[in-house]
Amino acid sequence: MRFLFITIITVFAFLPTFSQKKAKINSNKKEAISEIDSRANELTDISDKIWAAEETAFNEVVSAELLANYAESNGFTVQRGVAEMPTAFVAEYGSGKPVIGILGEFDALPGLSQNAVPYKAPLNDGGAGHGCGHNLFGTASLGAAIAIKELIEVGKLQGTVRFYGTPAEEKFFGKLWMIRAGLFEDVDVCMDWHPSAETKANVQSSLALVDFIVEFHGQAAHASGDPWNGRSASDALELYTTGINYYREHVKPTVRIHYHIQDGGQVVNVVPDYSRIWTRVRDTRREGMEEVWKRVEKIAEGAAIMANVEYEIKLVSGIHEVLVNRTGGARLQKNLEYLGKITYTEEELTFAKKIQEATGKPEVGMDMEIRPLEETLEHPMGGSTDVGDVSFVVPTIRLGATVAPKGTPWHSWAVVACGGMSIGHKGMIYAAKALSMTMVDLFEDEELRKKVKEEFNTRKGDYTYKALIPEGPPPLKGVN
């Protein structure tokens, strides 16, 4: 009897914790989860078709149409070709306030075509691939938006849900032109996620950056017969890159400088009269980036003087660092804790370890933990995203969801491989659920929206947002 009594007491000791956990999710969230589960096969099919389409910046014709058509078939009103970008669109359902937005990306990266196998094997030689998992990104976000649409349609939520189909995140940053077109002006809160190797509420910022082209113009001449009559644009280009590389020692640890030589001359026996280089400067703070940017432009001027050539600098675009919203992140964290970790089959874990073996990483498989909400770092390192600009015009809540093994190199064939099979699919469905649950909170909880906006206003302060893009339409045909 004593053992039975202790056992009963032990069981009941756990009941309050269990009940409290379940009390965190209401019927609307349950319905959103159920809706996404019921559409898992359809969402996977769309994601796989985008994965196979392998479309790069501003060329995402098939990918954008797949998402726009699916939104339209589910009752959304779709505006195609917004902000002068044929592959940009907005899908909306409902009316009135609040307006809750959600971002979706779908562009691939050049040269990363890959089959869904754990070793390097291109699907199409020389083709593009989703090395950042954007085939999963846009699809999961739309899945979450549709789950909310279903709740609005039956009167369980009031307001407007809006999905943003945003092209060219990897190169030209399409969201900047969508912001300039006023497409976010009436949004109360925006949701965002990104494929990752771990699952967490993302409360870290990103790196601000600027992209610009430097062109040098000289005088052609015979490289052997009369080189003294030539003024080499290639010399200027080399002097420019040398200057940048000497400058690296004297920048702060938070700075990154990259360049890509696009034209250094055509043949060896001609003193080249033209050269071109794409340059990118980053820092964790916009003001730090701008300081380095102006210095690098002076290096271009100095290179032109030394080579006795002319030079020209053309702005491509630039993006802000992310303005973090911990209030929204904390609510998202609760929903992650309810959902719990993603689980994997033995076959999936074997696939993950083979990916790690092929990329020289420890063969530890998948990171399945849901960590506590992180402290926001003052200077986080990593990548950049045009979501940063959205976060300066509307409060933005961000999620990272696991779609690849721990330690996987991003922007690589390994991420493409995972995005085309069940590891990526599971992360996509999980993300859709976590996003939709947090959107339910935003629709239902006016006080939450108020606090999210208060933090946004505090962090932004008196800064007036201005997009770092040239006048005129987006560079749909690329940058020369």
C-alpha positions in Angstrom: 0.0 0.0 0.0 2.8 2.4 0.9 4.4 1.8 -2.6 1.0 2.4 -4.3 0.5 5.6 -2.3 3.9 6.9 -3.3 3.2 6.0 -6.9 -0.1 7.9 -6.9 1.5 10.9 -5.3 4.3 10.8 -7.9 1.9 10.7 -10.8 -0.2 13.6 -9.4 3.0 15.6 -8.8 3.5 15.7 -12.5 -0.1 16.5 -13.5 0.1 20.3 -12.8 3.2 20.6 -15.0 1.6 18.6 -17.8 -1.7 20.6 -17.5 0.1 23.9 -17.5 2.0 23.0 -20.6 -1.2 22.1 -22.5 -2.9 25.2 -21.2 -0.5 27.2 -23.3 -2.2 26.2 -26.6 -5.8 27.1 -27.4 -8.2 25.7 -29.9 -7.1 28.1 -32.7 -3.5 27.0 -32.4 -4.6 23.4 -32.5 -6.6 24.0 -35.6 -3.7 25.8 -37.2 -1.4 22.8 -36.5 -4.0 20.4 -37.8 -4.5 22.5 -41.0 -0.8 22.4 -41.7 -0.6 18.7 -41.1 -3.4 18.1 -43.5 -1.5 20.1 -46.2 1.9 18.6 -45.5 1.9 16.6 -48.8 0.8 19.6 -50.9 3.4 21.9 -49.2 6.2 19.3 -49.7 5.2 18.9 -53.4 5.4 22.7 -53.9 8.8 22.9 -52.1 10.2 20.1 -54.2 9.1 21.7 -57.4 10.8 25.0 -56.4 13.9 23.0 -55.4 14.0 21.4 -58.8 13.4 24.7 -60.6 16.7 26.1 -59.4 15.8 29.7 -60.2 18.2 32.6 -59.3 17.5 36.3 -58.4 14.7 37.9 -60.5 14.4 34.7 -62.6 12.1 32.8 -60.2 9.2 32.6 -62.6 8.2 29.0 -61.9 8.8 29.3 -58.1 6.8 32.5 -57.7 3.9 31.2 -59.8 3.7 28.0 -57.8 3.3 29.9 -54.6 1.0 32.6 -56.0 -1.2 30.0 -57.6 -1.5 28.0 -54.4 -2.4 31.1 -52.5 -5.0 32.1 -55.1 -6.5 28.6 -55.1 -6.9 28.9 -51.3 -8.9 32.1 -51.5 -6.2 34.7 -51.2 -6.3 37.9 -53.4 -3.0 37.9 -55.2 -1.2 41.0 -56.7 1.5 39.8 -59.1 4.5 41.8 -60.3 4.5 44.3 -57.5 7.2 47.0 -57.0 8.3 46.6 -60.7 9.5 43.0 -60.1 7.7 40.3 -62.2 8.4 37.6 -59.6 7.3 39.7 -56.6 3.8 39.3 -55.3 1.5 39.9 -52.3 -1.3 37.5 -51.3 -3.9 38.7 -48.9 -7.0 37.5 -47.1 -9.3 39.2 -44.7 -10.0 42.8 -43.9 -9.3 45.4 -41.3 -6.9 45.4 -38.4 -4.6 43.9 -37.3 -2.6 43.3 -40.4 -0.1 40.5 -39.8 2.4 39.9 -42.5 4.7 36.9 -43.2 7.7 36.9 -45.5 8.6 34.2 -48.1 11.7 33.8 -50.2 12.3 31.4 -53.1 15.5 32.2 -55.0 18.4 29.8 -55.4 22.2 30.3 -55.6 24.3 29.9 -58.8 26.5 26.9 -59.2 25.0 24.8 -56.3 22.8 22.3 -58.3 22.6 19.1 -56.3 20.7 15.8 -56.1 19.1 14.8 -52.8 22.0 12.5 -51.9 24.6 12.9 -49.1 27.6 13.3 -51.5 28.3 16.0 -54.1 26.3 15.1 -57.2 24.8 18.0 -59.3 21.2 17.7 -60.5 22.2 19.8 -63.5 25.8 20.6 -64.2 26.5 24.2 -63.7 22.9 24.9 -62.5 21.8 26.7 -59.4 20.7 25.2 -56.1 18.8 26.1 -52.9 21.9 26.4 -50.7 20.0 28.5 -48.2 16.8 26.4 -48.3 14.6 29.1 -49.8 12.4 26.4 -51.4 11.4 25.5 -47.9 11.3 29.2 -46.7 8.6 30.5 -49.0 6.5 27.3 -48.8 6.4 27.1 -45.0 5.5 30.8 -44.7 2.6 30.4 -47.2 1.5 27.3 -45.3 1.3 29.3 -42.1 -0.6 32.1 -43.8 -3.1 29.6 -45.2 -3.7 28.1 -41.7 -4.5 31.7 -40.4 -6.7 32.3 -43.5 -8.8 29.3 -42.5 -9.4 30.7 -39.0 -10.3 34.2 -40.4 -12.7 32.6 -42.9 -14.8 30.9 -40.2 -14.7 34.0 -37.9 -12.3 32.6 -35.3 -9.8 35.4 -36.0 -10.4 39.0 -37.1 -8.1 41.0 -39.3 -5.9 40.5 -42.4 -3.2 38.0 -43.1 -0.7 39.0 -45.8 2.0 36.8 -47.5 4.9 38.6 -49.2 6.5 36.7 -52.1 9.9 38.4 -52.0 12.4 37.7 -54.8 16.2 38.1 -55.2 17.2 37.9 -51.5 20.5 36.3 -52.4 21.7 39.0 -54.7 19.7 42.2 -55.2 17.5 42.3 -52.1 14.0 42.6 -53.6 12.4 43.6 -50.3 14.0 47.0 -50.6 11.9 47.8 -53.6 8.8 46.4 -52.0 9.3 48.7 -49.0 9.9 51.7 -51.4 6.6 50.8 -53.1 4.8 51.2 -49.7 3.8 47.6 -49.4 4.5 47.3 -45.7 3.0 50.7 -44.6 -0.1 49.3 -42.9 1.4 46.2 -41.4 1.2 45.8 -37.6 3.7 43.0 -37.1 5.6 40.8 -39.6 6.8 37.2 -39.2 9.9 35.7 -40.7 11.9 32.5 -40.6 15.0 31.0 -42.1 16.2 27.5 -42.6 19.0 26.6 -40.1 20.9 23.8 -38.5 19.1 24.5 -35.2 15.7 25.5 -34.0 15.2 28.6 -32.0 13.5 32.0 -31.7 16.0 34.2 -33.5 16.7 37.2 -31.4 20.1 38.0 -32.9 20.8 40.8 -35.4 22.6 40.5 -38.7 25.2 42.4 -40.7 24.5 45.6 -42.6 26.1 45.6 -46.0 26.5 47.6 -49.2 27.2 46.4 -52.7 28.8 48.5 -55.4 30.5 48.1 -58.7 33.8 49.8 -59.4 34.7 50.2 -63.1 38.1 51.4 -64.4 38.5 52.9 -67.9 42.0 53.2 -69.5 43.6 53.1 -72.9 44.1 49.8 -74.9 47.5 49.2 -76.6 49.6 46.3 -77.9 51.0 44.5 -74.8 54.4 44.0 -76.4 54.6 46.3 -79.4 53.8 49.6 -77.6 52.7 49.1 -74.0 53.8 52.7 -73.2 50.8 53.9 -75.2 48.5 51.9 -72.9 46.8 52.8 -69.6 45.9 49.6 -68.0 42.5 49.2 -66.3 43.6 45.9 -65.1 46.5 47.5 -63.2 44.0 49.8 -61.5 41.9 46.8 -60.5 44.9 45.0 -59.0 46.0 48.1 -57.1 42.4 48.4 -55.8 42.3 44.8 -54.5 45.8 45.2 -53.0 44.6 48.3 -51.2 41.6 46.5 -49.8 43.7 43.6 -48.6 46.2 45.9 -46.8 43.2 47.7 -45.3 41.9 44.5 -43.8 44.4 44.7 -40.9 43.0 48.0 -39.8 39.3 47.4 -39.7 37.4 46.2 -36.6 36.7 42.5 -36.1 33.1 43.0 -37.0 33.8 44.1 -40.5 33.8 41.9 -43.6 35.0 42.9 -47.1 34.4 40.8 -50.2 35.0 41.3 -53.9 34.3 39.5 -57.1 36.4 40.4 -60.2 33.9 40.4 -63.1 36.2 41.6 -65.9 40.0 41.9 -65.6 40.7 42.1 -69.4 40.0 39.7 -72.2 43.3 38.5 -73.7 47.0 38.5 -72.6 48.4 40.5 -75.5 46.3 43.6 -75.0 46.7 46.3 -72.4 43.1 46.2 -71.2 41.2 49.5 -71.3 38.3 48.2 -69.1 38.0 46.3 -65.8 35.1 45.8 -63.4 34.9 44.5 -59.8 31.9 43.9 -57.5 32.6 44.9 -53.9 30.7 44.2 -50.7 31.3 45.8 -47.3 29.6 44.5 -44.1 29.5 45.4 -40.4 27.2 44.6 -37.5 26.2 48.2 -37.5 25.1 50.4 -40.4 27.2 53.3 -39.3 30.3 51.1 -39.1 29.7 49.7 -42.5 29.3 53.2 -44.0 32.6 54.3 -42.6 34.5 51.4 -44.2 32.5 51.8 -47.4 33.7 55.4 -47.9 37.3 54.4 -47.2 37.1 51.6 -49.8 35.8 54.1 -52.3 38.8 56.3 -51.6 41.0 53.2 -52.3 39.4 52.9 -55.7 40.2 56.6 -56.4 43.8 56.1 -55.3 44.1 53.0 -57.6 42.8 55.0 -60.5 45.3 57.8 -59.9 48.3 55.4 -59.7 47.3 53.6 -62.9 46.4 56.9 -64.6 42.9 55.7 -65.5 39.4 57.0 -64.9 37.1 55.2 -62.5 33.3 55.1 -61.8 31.4 53.7 -58.8 27.9 52.4 -59.2 25.7 51.6 -56.1 23.9 48.3 -56.5 22.1 48.2 -53.1 22.6 47.9 -49.4 20.8 46.5 -46.5 20.3 47.3 -42.8 21.1 45.0 -39.9 18.1 43.3 -38.3 16.2 45.2 -35.6 15.6 42.5 -33.0 12.3 42.1 -31.2 12.7 40.1 -28.1 9.0 40.5 -27.0 7.9 38.7 -30.1 10.7 36.2 -29.8 9.7 35.3 -26.3 6.1 34.5 -27.4 7.5 32.4 -30.3 9.7 30.6 -27.8 6.7 29.4 -25.9 5.2 28.0 -29.0 8.5 26.2 -29.8 8.5 24.7 -26.3 5.0 23.4 -26.9 5.8 21.8 -30.2 9.0 20.3 -28.9 11.9 19.0 -30.9 11.8 17.6 -34.4 12.5 13.8 -34.4 14.2 11.8 -37.1 14.3 8.3 -38.4 17.5 6.2 -38.4 17.7 6.7 -42.2 17.6 10.4 -41.8 20.2 10.4 -39.1 22.4 8.2 -41.3 21.9 10.7 -44.1 22.9 13.5 -41.8 26.1 11.8 -40.7 27.1 11.1 -44.3 26.6 14.8 -45.1 28.9 15.6 -42.1 31.4 13.1 -43.3 31.4 14.5 -46.8 31.9 18.1 -45.6 34.6 17.2 -42.9 32.4 17.9 -39.9 32.0 15.8 -36.7 29.5 13.0 -37.4 27.0 14.0 -34.7 23.8 14.0 -36.7 21.0 16.4 -36.1 20.7 19.1 -33.5 17.2 18.4 -32.0 17.2 20.6 -29.0 14.9 23.6 -28.3 17.1 26.0 -26.4 16.1 28.7 -23.9 15.7 32.2 -25.4 19.2 33.5 -26.0 20.6 36.8 -24.8 20.9 39.3 -27.7 24.5 39.9 -28.6 25.8 43.4 -29.2 27.9 42.3 -32.2 26.7 38.9 -33.6 28.5 37.7 -36.6 27.1 35.8 -39.6 25.2 36.7 -42.7 23.1 39.5 -44.0 19.5 39.7 -45.1 17.0 42.2 -46.5 14.7 41.2 -43.7 16.8 43.8 -41.8 15.2 46.6 -43.8 11.7 45.2 -43.2 12.5 45.2 -39.5 13.2 48.9 -39.6 9.7 49.7 -41.0 7.6 47.1 -39.2 8.2 45.0 -36.0 9.5 41.7 -37.2 9.6 38.4 -35.3 12.1 35.8 -36.5 12.5 32.0 -36.3 15.2 29.6 -37.2 14.2 26.0 -37.9 16.4 22.9 -38.5 16.6 21.7 -42.1 20.2 20.4 -42.2 22.7 18.6 -40.0 24.7 20.3 -37.3 27.8 22.0 -38.7 26.6 21.9 -42.3 28.3 24.6 -44.5 25.7 27.0 -45.6 25.4 28.2 -49.2 26.7 24.7 -50.2 25.6 21.6 -52.0 25.0 19.9 -48.6 22.1 22.3 -47.7 20.6 21.7 -51.2 20.7 18.0 -50.7 18.8 18.2 -47.4 16.3 20.7 -48.8 15.2 18.1 -51.3 14.5 15.3 -48.9 12.7 14.5 -45.7 15.1 16.3 -43.3 14.3 19.6 -45.0 10.6 18.7 -45.3 10.3 18.1 -41.6 11.9 21.5 -40.8 9.6 23.2 -43.2 6.4 21.8 -41.7 7.7 22.5 -38.2 8.4 26.1 -39.2 4.9 26.5 -40.6 3.4 25.3 -37.4 5.5 27.6 -35.1 4.9 30.6 -37.4 1.1 30.0 -37.5 0.9 29.6 -33.7 2.7 32.9 -33.1 0.5 34.6 -35.7 -2.6 33.3 -33.8 -1.1 35.0 -30.7 -0.7 38.3 -32.6 -4.3 38.2 -33.9 -5.8 37.4 -30.5 -3.6 39.4 -28.1 -3.8 43.2 -28.6 -1.6 43.7 -25.6 1.1 41.5 -27.2 1.0 43.6 -30.4 1.2 46.8 -28.3 4.3 45.5 -26.5 6.0 44.3 -29.7 5.4 47.8 -31.2 6.7 49.5 -28.1 10.0 47.6 -28.3 10.3 48.3 -32.0 9.9 52.0 -31.4 12.4 52.0 -28.5 15.0 50.1 -30.5 14.5 52.2 -33.6 14.6 55.5 -31.7 14.7 58.6 -33.8 16.3 56.9 -36.8 14.5 57.7 -40.1 14.7 54.7 -42.4 16.0 55.2 -45.9 16.6 52.4 -48.3 20.1 52.1 -49.7 19.2 51.7 -53.4 19.7 53.8 -56.5 16.9 55.6 -58.1 14.9 53.8 -60.8 13.6 50.3 -61.2 15.2 47.1 -59.7 18.2 45.7 -61.8 16.1 42.9 -63.4 18.8 42.3 -66.1 21.6 42.2 -63.6 24.3 44.7 -62.9 26.9 45.5 -65.6 
